Amino acid sequence: MTGTGPKETPAWLPRRALVLGLARSGHAAALALARRGVSVVAADRSADVDASRLSAAGVEVRVGSVEESLLEGVELVVKSPGVPAESPLAAAARARALPIWSEVELGYRLLRGNQFVGVTGTNGKTTTTELLGAIFRAAGRDVAVAGNVGRSLTDVAESSGPETAVVCELSSFQLEDIHELAADVAVLLNLELDHLDRHGTFDAYRDAKLRIFERARVGVVPHGFPMGNRYQSITVVEFEASDVLPAEPLIRGAHNRENAAAATAAARAAGVGEAAIAEALRTFPGVPHRLEPVGERDGVRYVNDSKATNVAAARRALAAYADEPVHLILGGSPKGEDFGPLAAAIGPNVRSVHFIGAEAGRLAAVIDGDDDGTLERAVEHAAALASPGDVVLLSPACASFDQFDNFEQRGDVFRRLVRA
């Protein structure tokens, strides 16, 4: 299937829908609905959205000023993950008792009985999701990887046949508004403080994550994780970093061995054999922006861990390089985290620390280092201090939105600076 022609209209689809937020997933949702004859209005507060494809498909596009009047006649709201639940239109929709779906809820409903593996957690989601994709491919299975990073689930549903296995990375933002999404295998990697700027409390964040187990057949969880009575109906499989695996993973770090253990448990639950799992573990190189080596100059190695957008992720990166001299780049936009645990994780092997972005002041209050302001100056400064055999590590422990569009752009800029 190509996803370009007219689509059947399931009985559950509305006559008119509002798609709120027009990044990658919002575009996919609006186009999928329009192809099925739904009257779609698509809205985004940013006036810079390129909506040419939507307009060409007959979608009514509203950008810039977004008014509550857009809800008139709407029977369903599909909310992009970047749109907070308390945003004015989302709040108004709830006040009107309109159903609100996340984009992954729509994408799941458009699948056609595909085997579905969902992966969530605070850290390691993308690595584990992509590793599972590699495992399925090693087994000769047709597989599509979707979700929080990469292709939207709706896009995958539009272009995949029923024989395609789907491995989907699911963030807390996406899981907030699911209703029927049911994973054959649901994976929770870990739960640590994150996104308090969005969820407000750790309990709210945890509750959003745990929604992945609603209607799941098998739940894959860290050893000893308290599932409670709420999920007694699912089969629980535990994993830990010390598990015996069919092969040792190529990717570096104790946290990545834990990711490999989770992927192995999930693949076994999905019916994949040991030989395919072993082949993927031995050959999977990791993913961009996660402890990604991006160059070596004058004997100094440069590692891009831009996806480390919280303290827990940065601590894992430090542990992975605990035996090597490190020059660490930290900082970015705030997420409401306490940097005390990060300060405690900085060992004597860290030769210099360089702060960038809006959180530089708060970081400097608990960690000795230099406020370099920008990534370019931080790379220059760290390179000047580094000796052959040292590592310059970008592992920011912060979001990127003060100076970059996203963590990918931040990592790409770091890579270019190293290679320039």
Summary of the structure (lengths in Angstrom):
residues: 420
radius of gyration: 22.0
end to end distance: 41.9
largest distance: 65.4
contacts: 1492
relative contact order: 0.09
helix: 36%
strand: 20%
